[in-house]
Amino acid sequence: MAVAKDTNEQQENAIVRTVRETRSELRKVVWPTREETIRLTVVVITISLIIGVILFSADSLFLFLYTSLVNLVS
């Protein structure tokens, strides 16, 4: 039974060590300010909308060209 107990203690020690290391690393993180978060969120949404418009335009153009080609052949 000593082996099982040692293994169990090692697992508990590993878990405790992992939690301590995680907390230590989280203390080192420099979190963004509220203004930075809002500004970067606006940038991400704007870029996403621009890319969406570009993809929609390209898709519409290819659909138009495809249907024109199909109607030309038929």
C-alpha positions as a LaTeX table, in Angstrom:
\begin{tabular}{lrrr}
\hline
Residue & $x$ (\AA) & $y$ (\AA) & $z$ (\AA) \\
\hline
Met1 & 0.00 & 0.00 & 0.00 \\
Ala2 & 2.97 & 2.31 & 0.45 \\
Val3 & 3.44 & 2.59 & $-3.31$ \\
Ala4 & $-0.16$ & 3.63 & $-3.86$ \\
Lys5 & 0.11 & 6.20 & $-1.08$ \\
Asp6 & 3.33 & 7.65 & $-2.54$ \\
Thr7 & 1.77 & 7.84 & $-5.98$ \\
Asn8 & $-1.30$ & 9.57 & $-4.58$ \\
Glu9 & 0.86 & 12.08 & $-2.69$ \\
Gln10 & 2.94 & 12.74 & $-5.79$ \\
Gln11 & $-0.21$ & 13.46 & $-7.79$ \\
Glu12 & $-1.49$ & 15.82 & $-5.09$ \\
Asn13 & 1.90 & 17.56 & $-4.96$ \\
Ala14 & 1.91 & 17.90 & $-8.74$ \\
Ile15 & $-1.58$ & 19.42 & $-8.67$ \\
Val16 & $-0.66$ & 21.85 & $-5.89$ \\
Arg17 & 2.56 & 22.82 & $-7.70$ \\
Thr18 & 0.65 & 23.39 & $-10.94$ \\
Val19 & $-1.92$ & 25.61 & $-9.20$ \\
Arg20 & 0.83 & 27.63 & $-7.50$ \\
Glu21 & 2.76 & 28.07 & $-10.74$ \\
Thr22 & $-0.40$ & 29.10 & $-12.56$ \\
Arg23 & $-1.25$ & 31.70 & $-9.92$ \\
Ser24 & 2.32 & 32.99 & $-10.03$ \\
Glu25 & 2.22 & 33.38 & $-13.81$ \\
Leu26 & $-1.18$ & 35.09 & $-13.71$ \\
Arg27 & 0.24 & 37.69 & $-11.32$ \\
Lys28 & 2.84 & 38.57 & $-13.98$ \\
Val29 & 0.25 & 39.22 & $-16.68$ \\
Val30 & $-0.21$ & 42.85 & $-17.69$ \\
Trp31 & $-3.93$ & 43.15 & $-18.35$ \\
Pro32 & $-5.12$ & 45.75 & $-20.88$ \\
Thr33 & $-6.99$ & 48.79 & $-19.68$ \\
Arg34 & $-10.67$ & 49.24 & $-20.40$ \\
Glu35 & $-9.89$ & 51.81 & $-23.11$ \\
Glu36 & $-7.41$ & 49.49 & $-24.83$ \\
Thr37 & $-9.92$ & 46.65 & $-24.75$ \\
Ile38 & $-12.67$ & 48.79 & $-26.27$ \\
Arg39 & $-10.33$ & 50.24 & $-28.92$ \\
Leu40 & $-9.00$ & 46.84 & $-29.95$ \\
Thr41 & $-12.51$ & 45.37 & $-30.02$ \\
Val42 & $-13.61$ & 48.14 & $-32.39$ \\
Val43 & $-10.57$ & 47.45 & $-34.58$ \\
Val44 & $-11.35$ & 43.72 & $-34.75$ \\
Ile45 & $-15.03$ & 44.33 & $-35.58$ \\
Thr46 & $-14.13$ & 46.91 & $-38.25$ \\
Ile47 & $-11.59$ & 44.64 & $-39.93$ \\
Ser48 & $-14.05$ & 41.74 & $-39.79$ \\
Leu49 & $-16.73$ & 43.86 & $-41.48$ \\
Ile50 & $-14.30$ & 45.03 & $-44.18$ \\
Ile51 & $-13.19$ & 41.47 & $-44.92$ \\
Gly52 & $-16.84$ & 40.37 & $-44.93$ \\
Val53 & $-17.72$ & 43.03 & $-47.50$ \\
Ile54 & $-14.74$ & 42.06 & $-49.67$ \\
Leu55 & $-15.68$ & 38.36 & $-49.54$ \\
Phe56 & $-19.33$ & 39.15 & $-50.25$ \\
Ser57 & $-18.33$ & 41.27 & $-53.25$ \\
Ala58 & $-16.02$ & 38.60 & $-54.63$ \\
Asp59 & $-18.68$ & 35.92 & $-54.12$ \\
Ser60 & $-21.32$ & 38.04 & $-55.85$ \\
Leu61 & $-18.98$ & 38.73 & $-58.76$ \\
Phe62 & $-18.13$ & 35.04 & $-59.19$ \\
Leu63 & $-21.81$ & 34.09 & $-58.96$ \\
Phe64 & $-22.67$ & 36.65 & $-61.63$ \\
Leu65 & $-19.86$ & 35.41 & $-63.89$ \\
Tyr66 & $-20.85$ & 31.77 & $-63.33$ \\
Thr67 & $-24.54$ & 32.32 & $-64.08$ \\
Ser68 & $-23.62$ & 34.40 & $-67.14$ \\
Leu69 & $-21.38$ & 31.61 & $-68.40$ \\
Val70 & $-24.04$ & 28.97 & $-67.76$ \\
Asn71 & $-26.68$ & 31.04 & $-69.57$ \\
Leu72 & $-24.27$ & 31.63 & $-72.46$ \\
Val73 & $-23.60$ & 27.90 & $-72.88$ \\
Ser74 & $-27.26$ & 26.83 & $-72.46$ \\
\hline
\end{tabular}
